[in-house]
Amino acid sequence: MTQEEQSFCAPGVRVIVVANEKGGSGKSTIAMNIAIALMRAGNSVGSIDLDTRQRSFTHNIDNRLVWSRERGKLLPTPEHVCFDEDKTLDEDAARAELARTLEELATRHRYIVIDTAGHDHFLNRLAHSKADTLVTPLNDSFVDLDVLATIEPQTLQVTGVSQYARTVEDARRARVAQGLPDIDWIVLRNRLSMLTSRNKRLVGGALSDLSQRLGFRCVEGLAERVVFREFYLRGLTAFDDLNESTLGTRPTMSHVAAQLEVQHLLRAIVNFGESAAAAEIAGPTSAGTEERAA
C-alpha cells in the first residue's frame, strides 16, 4: 500500500462500503437506498461507483437526475464519482486516484458510500481497507452463503472460510496495521421471502454460527418487493416522498413497508439506538397510500 493510500484519515467522516464478490445480491440497490436515506436524515453524502463495467449505482443516480427534471422536483442526490474501466488499466494510478477521490469527498461530506463490483478487483480490496462500515448483501440461500464459507451438506456445519471472507480479514489486518479501528462488518440478509420456510431457518442458523466465527453482525435487509425494481428506472428509493407526484404512481402499502425496512437498515448501519438521534432516520411523510399486493 502506497503512502498516499495509507494517508487517508478523515475524523468525523464515515466510509460505508457495500460489497460482495457474487453478482446479483442487490449491492447497488442497497448503496442507493443508504445514500439517499442518509441525505434525507440531513447528512451530506458523497458516493463512488467502483463497478467499472455494470455501473448500476451510476445509472441509478443518472436516472434520478433525469426523473427529478421531468417531475420538476428537487430530489436529494449525492456528489457522485464513477470509475471508468479504461482508467483502471494502470493499477498504481487507479489506486492513487481512489485515494485522492476519498480525500476530496471527505472534505465536503459526512458520509461516503461506495458500491463495488461483484468480483475480485484491486480497487475493491483497497475500498475494503478504507471501510468504517462494510455492508455485505447476501441473498437468502446456501448458494450465496458459499461466498463466506463452505458448508457440510449433511450436518450444515461450517467447514471452512471462503475467499471473500479472507479478503475481509486481510482488510481488517491492514487497518489494524495503520492504527485504525476495526471494520464494522454487517452481513445483510437481502431479498428475504415474506414466508417462513425451512431454507430461511437453516440459512439463518448458519449465518448465526458464522457471525461468531468471522466477527460480523447479521441484519435483516430488504424483502423481495417489486417496488425496489420499479424504483430503478426513475432513480427513486424507499426514502423518497411517498406521493404520486414523486413516484409517478399512487403509493401502496408495499411502498410503506419498503420504507420501514430501509429505516431498520439505517439504524443498524449507523448504530442508532433508542435515542433522540434515532428520530433523524424517520422516513418522509407517506400520504394517500392504498393497499395493493407487493
N, C-alpha and C positions, 0 to 999 in steps of 0.2 A: 504494500500500500504506500503510495507516494505521500510526501509531506503535505501536499495540498489537500489530499483526501483526508488525512488524519486531522487536519487543522479545523474541520467543520465542528464548531461548538457554538450553539446559539441558545443561551439560557432563556427560558421562557417560551421557546419555540418547540412545538411538538411535531415530530415526523411520524406519520401513520402510513405504513406500507401495507398494501393489500397484495398478497402473493400466494401462489400455489403452482407447482410445476406441472399441473394437469389442467388442460384446457376445459372450458365449459362448466366451470364451478361457480360462475357468477361474479368474478372479481370486479369487472368494470361496473356492473350494476351496484355492487356494494360500495365501490370507491365513489361513484357519483352520488349515491344517497348520503354517504358520510360527509362529503364535501358540502353539499347543499344544506344538510341539516345543521352542520356547524355554522354556516353563514347565517342561517335562519335564527340561530341562537345568539347572534351578534358578534361572531368571531370573523376575523379576516383570514382568508384561506388562499393558499397557492396550491396548484396541482401539477403533477408531472405524469406523462404517459410514456412508459418505457417499452411498451409493446410496439416495436417499430414496424411491424407488418400489419397486424389486425387493427390496431388503433381504435378500439371500441370506445374507450374513455374519451378520446379526442372527438370522434364522430358524435358522441352523446353531447359534448359541450357545443359543437358546431350546430347540431340540431336545436339545442336550447336557444342559441343566439338567433337563429332563423325564426323559431316559433315566437320568441319574445317580440321580434319586429312585426311579425304577422298579426299578433294579437294586440299590439300596442301596449304591452305590459312590461314593466321593468322586473325581470327575473334575476335574482342574485346569482352571479356566476363567478367562479374563482379565476384568478390570474393563472392561465394555463400554458404549459410548455410541453410540446411533443417532440420526442427524439426521432429523427428520421433514420431509416435504415442505412443510407449512404454515409451518414455521419458516425456510424458505429464501426466502420471498417477498420479504422485505426484505434485499437483498444486503448492505448495510453491517452490519446486525445479525447476519446469519448468519456473515459473515466474522469479526466480533468474537467471536461465540460459539465458533467453531472455535479461534481463537487462545486464548481462555480455557480451553477444554477441554484443549488441548495443555499449557498451563501447569499445570493442575491434575493431569493424569495424570503429568506429568514429575516432580512432587513425590513420587510414590509408586511409580514403575515405572522399570525399566532400559530396557525396550523399549516402543515404541508402534507398533502395526501398524494401518495404515489401508487399508480397502478402498474403492474408488471406483466411481462409475457408469460404464457403458460408453458414455459420450457426453461431449461437452464441457460443462463446468459451472464456474462461477466458484469453487466450493468445491474442485473437483478441481485447478484451477490453483493455488489457494492451497496445497493439500496438497503439490503438486509442489515448490513453493518451500521447504517445510519438510522435505523428504525428505533424510535422510542416505543412504539406500539406496532406489532405485526399482527395483521388480521389474515387468517388463512381460511377462506371459504371452502367448505367440503360438502359435496352432495352426499345425502344420507344413504350411502351404500358401501359395501365392502370393496367394491371396485375402486371407489375414490379413497377409501381408507388406506389402500395399498401405497399411496404416496407418502404415508407416515410410517407404516410398519408392515411387517409380514405377519399373517395370522394363520395359526394351525387350524385346518378345516374341520376337524372333529371336535376339538375342545374349545375352539375360538379363542385360544390364549395367544398373547403376543409372543412371537418367537424371535423377532429381530427388528431393528430400526432401518427404515428405508432411506434412500439417498436424500430426499428433500429434508427430512428431519436432521440429517447430518449437516446439511447446508446451514440450517438454522443454528445448530450447535457451533459451527465454525464462526458464524456471525457473532454469536454471544461471546465466544472466546476473544474475538477481535475487539469487541467493545470493552471487555474487562482489561485487556492489554493496554487500551488507551485511557483507562481510568474512568470509563463511562458507566452509567447504570445499566443493569441487565435489561434486555428486551422484555416488555410485557407482551407475551405471545398469547393470542386469542385464536382458538380454532372454532370456526363458526359453522354450525350445522345448518347448511343452506338448502333451500328448496325442499323444506320439510313437507311431508304429507300431512294433511289435516286429519288423517285417520290413524288410529293406533294400529300397529302391526308388529308381528314378531321380528321382522327385519329392523324396524325402528328401535325396538327394545334392545336387540342384540348389538346393533351399532353403537347405541348409547352406552351399553356396558363396556364395550371395547374402548371407546373414547375415554370413559372414566378411568380405566386402568392406564391408558396411555398418558393421560394428563398428569398422573403421578410420576410416571417414568420419564417423560420428556419435559415436564415443567411448563405446561400451558393451561390456560383457563378455557373451559368449554362453554360456549354460549349458543343458545338457540337463535338462529338467524331469521331469514325471510322464508315464508311459506311459498309453495308453488302456486303463484297467483298470476292470472292473465294480465292484470293491470301493470305489473312490472315490465312485461313485454311491450304493452301498449305505450308506456311512458317513453320508450327509447326513441321512437321516430320524432317525438316532439321535445326531447331533451328534458323531460319532466321527472320529478321524483315524488316519493310519498310525502315529502315535507313541503311541497308547494301548496298554495291555497287550493282547497278542495271546493272549487266552484266552477260553474260551466264556462265562464269567460276565460279561465286559466286552462282548464282541461280540454275544452273544445267539445265536451260531452257532459251529461248530467253525472255528478258523482254518485257512487254507490257505497254500500256498506263495506264492500271489498276494498275501496279506497281508504276508508277509515281504518279498517283492520291493518292494512299495509302501513299506514302512518304510525299506528301503535307499535308495530313490530320494529320500525326504524327508531322510534323513541327508546324502546328497550335496548336496542343495539347501541345507540349513542351513550346511554347511561353506563353500559358495560365498558365501552371503549374509553370514555373519559373519566371513569371511576366516580361518577356522580352517585352519591348516596341519598338518604332521605334528608336533604338539607335544602336551604333556600336556593343553592346553586342548581339543584335538580330542576327547579321550575323553569330555568332558562331553556331546557330542552323540550318544553311543552310545544306541541305541534301547532301549526296555524289553525285558525278557526275553520271548522268544516260545517258548512251550512247547506241545507237543501239536499241532503243525501237521500237516496232511495235504495230500498233493499232489492238486491238483484244478485244472482249467482255469480261467484268469482270466475 
